[in-house]
Amino acid sequence: MGNGNHKPGQTQLAQSQNRGTLTQTQSHPPVTTGSSTGATTSPIGPRVLQYAQQRIGQKVGDGECFALADEALRNAGAASAADFGRVTPTADYKWSSQQVGPADARPGDVIQFRNSHITVKTEHADGSWEENTEERPHHTAVVVSNNGSGNLTVLEQNVTIGGTPGQAQKSVRQNQISATAGTRTVGTNKVTVTITGTMVVYRPVAHP
């Protein structure tokens, strides 16, 4: 438990690993990311998001990441993971019968991560650079917004990003993640995003 090795030019945040937490990591071999299956707009999404937003700073259920999505969906009259398969501590939870790609994520969608590693390297005009890697080994989050440029704002709990270094935060907080890999220019900086693992986005559907 703790940080990955610090390298010159790298900026790292102290983080801990737990079920549903984020952990600093180094490079990992690539695996498949989630893809679109033609899901339609969900009128339930805004209700899911509203429930989650009203609980920012609060502990939902047992404080695990699963609890936030589960309670938000049920409160909105949507189906939850238990409607699509057995729920166990290590299951790859399926939150809906509809999936979309991360680039198509909308407010109220639910993201399920597995062995997800998001590395952002920023190279400055003066030659300096920093690289941050977030790991979501087994995690769930609710989408707040999609800026259309590869970044998603999410609500999640049992995370360390945005909280006290080295401690999993058992309360709902808002964070931003890079959801689209590639290289782009941001101001005078060159930003390269590398994503491995799975990031499956589910669009809420009504409870059967």
C-alpha positions in Angstrom: 0.0 0.0 0.0 1.4 3.4 -0.9 3.1 5.3 -3.8 4.8 4.0 -6.9 8.4 4.8 -7.4 9.0 8.6 -7.8 10.9 9.5 -11.0 12.5 12.8 -11.9 10.0 15.0 -13.6 7.0 13.1 -12.1 4.4 14.4 -9.8 2.6 11.8 -7.7 -0.1 11.8 -5.1 0.0 9.5 -2.1 -2.9 7.0 -2.4 -4.0 3.7 -0.9 -5.5 0.6 -2.5 -8.7 -0.9 -1.3 -11.8 -2.2 -3.0 -13.0 0.8 -5.0 -10.0 3.1 -4.3 -7.5 4.8 -6.6 -3.8 3.9 -6.4 -0.7 5.4 -8.0 0.8 3.0 -10.5 3.4 2.8 -13.3 2.9 1.6 -16.8 0.9 -1.6 -17.5 0.2 -3.6 -20.6 -2.9 -2.4 -22.6 -6.2 -4.2 -22.5 -9.6 -3.5 -24.0 -11.7 -0.5 -23.3 -15.5 -0.4 -23.3 -17.3 0.3 -26.5 -20.7 1.6 -27.6 -23.7 -0.7 -28.1 -26.1 2.0 -29.4 -27.7 3.0 -26.2 -30.4 5.7 -26.3 -30.8 8.8 -24.1 -32.1 7.8 -20.6 -34.7 10.1 -18.9 -33.6 8.4 -15.7 -30.0 9.8 -15.8 -30.9 13.3 -14.4 -32.6 11.7 -11.4 -29.6 9.4 -10.8 -27.2 12.4 -10.9 -29.4 14.5 -8.7 -29.4 11.9 -5.9 -25.6 11.6 -6.1 -25.0 15.3 -6.2 -27.1 15.9 -3.1 -24.8 13.6 -1.2 -21.5 15.2 -1.9 -19.4 15.2 1.2 -21.6 12.5 2.8 -21.1 8.7 3.2 -23.6 6.7 1.2 -24.3 3.2 2.5 -21.2 1.5 3.7 -18.9 4.0 2.0 -17.9 1.7 -0.8 -18.0 2.9 -4.4 -20.7 0.4 -5.2 -23.2 1.9 -2.7 -23.3 5.3 -4.3 -24.3 4.0 -7.8 -26.6 1.3 -6.3 -28.6 3.7 -4.1 -28.7 6.5 -6.8 -30.1 4.0 -9.4 -32.7 2.5 -7.0 -33.8 6.0 -5.9 -34.3 7.0 -9.5 -36.5 3.9 -10.2 -33.7 2.3 -12.3 -32.4 -1.2 -12.4 -29.2 -1.8 -10.5 -26.4 -4.4 -10.6 -28.4 -7.1 -8.8 -30.9 -7.0 -11.7 -28.2 -8.1 -14.2 -26.1 -10.6 -12.3 -24.9 -11.8 -9.0 -23.3 -9.1 -6.8 -20.0 -10.2 -5.1 -17.1 -8.2 -3.8 -15.0 -8.9 -6.9 -17.7 -9.1 -9.6 -17.5 -7.0 -12.8 -20.8 -5.3 -12.1 -23.2 -4.8 -14.9 -25.4 -1.8 -14.2 -27.7 -1.8 -17.2 -28.7 -3.5 -20.5 -27.3 -0.5 -22.4 -23.7 0.4 -22.8 -22.0 3.4 -24.5 -18.4 4.3 -25.1 -16.7 6.7 -22.7 -16.8 9.5 -25.3 -20.6 9.2 -25.4 -21.1 9.3 -21.6 -23.9 11.5 -20.3 -25.0 12.8 -16.9 -26.3 10.0 -14.7 -24.5 7.2 -16.5 -22.6 4.7 -14.4 -18.9 3.8 -15.1 -17.5 0.4 -14.0 -13.7 0.2 -14.0 -11.5 -2.9 -13.9 -7.7 -2.7 -13.7 -8.1 0.8 -15.1 -4.9 2.9 -15.4 -5.1 6.5 -16.7 -1.7 8.1 -17.2 -1.5 11.8 -18.1 1.9 13.2 -19.2 2.2 17.0 -19.6 5.2 18.4 -21.4 5.9 22.1 -21.0 7.5 24.5 -23.5 10.6 24.8 -21.3 11.2 21.0 -21.5 10.0 20.1 -18.1 7.2 17.6 -17.7 5.2 15.7 -15.1 3.3 12.4 -15.3 0.4 11.3 -13.1 -1.2 7.9 -13.1 -4.5 7.0 -11.4 -5.4 3.4 -10.9 -9.0 2.2 -10.4 -8.5 -1.6 -9.9 -12.2 -2.3 -9.1 -14.3 0.8 -9.0 -17.7 2.5 -9.8 -18.5 6.1 -10.5 -21.5 8.3 -11.6 -21.0 10.7 -14.5 -21.7 14.4 -13.8 -20.7 15.8 -17.2 -18.7 15.2 -20.4 -16.8 18.1 -21.8 -16.6 16.6 -25.3 -12.8 16.8 -25.3 -12.0 13.5 -23.6 -12.6 14.5 -19.9 -15.4 13.3 -17.7 -16.4 14.8 -14.4 -17.6 12.0 -12.0 -18.9 11.5 -8.5 -17.4 8.7 -6.5 -16.7 7.6 -3.0 -13.9 5.4 -1.4 -11.3 7.4 -3.3 -8.2 9.4 -2.4 -8.1 11.8 -5.3 -9.2 15.2 -4.1 -9.0 14.1 -0.5 -6.4 13.5 2.3 -3.3 11.9 0.8 -3.0 8.2 1.6 -6.5 7.8 2.9 -9.6 6.4 1.1 -12.4 8.9 1.4 -15.6 7.2 2.5 -17.7 10.1 1.3 -18.9 11.3 -2.1 -16.6 13.7 -3.9 -16.4 15.1 -7.4 -13.3 14.4 -9.6 -12.3 14.7 -13.2 -10.9 11.8 -15.2 -9.4 11.6 -18.7 -11.6 9.1 -20.6 -10.1 9.4 -24.1 -6.5 8.3 -25.0 -4.3 10.4 -27.3 -2.1 13.5 -27.6 -3.4 17.0 -27.7 -2.2 20.6 -27.2 -3.5 22.5 -24.2 -2.3 26.0 -24.2 1.5 25.7 -24.7 1.6 22.2 -23.2 1.6 18.9 -25.0 -0.7 16.5 -23.1 -0.6 12.7 -23.7 -3.2 10.4 -22.2 -2.7 6.7 -22.0 -5.5 4.4 -20.9 -5.4 0.7 -20.2 -7.8 -1.7 -18.5 -11.6 -1.5 -18.9 -13.9 1.5 -18.4 -17.5 0.4 -19.3 -20.2 3.1 -19.3 -23.8 2.0 -18.5 -26.9 4.0 -19.3 -29.6 3.6 -16.7 -32.7 1.8 -17.6 -36.0 1.5 -15.7 -36.4 -1.2 -13.2 -38.3 -4.1 -14.7 
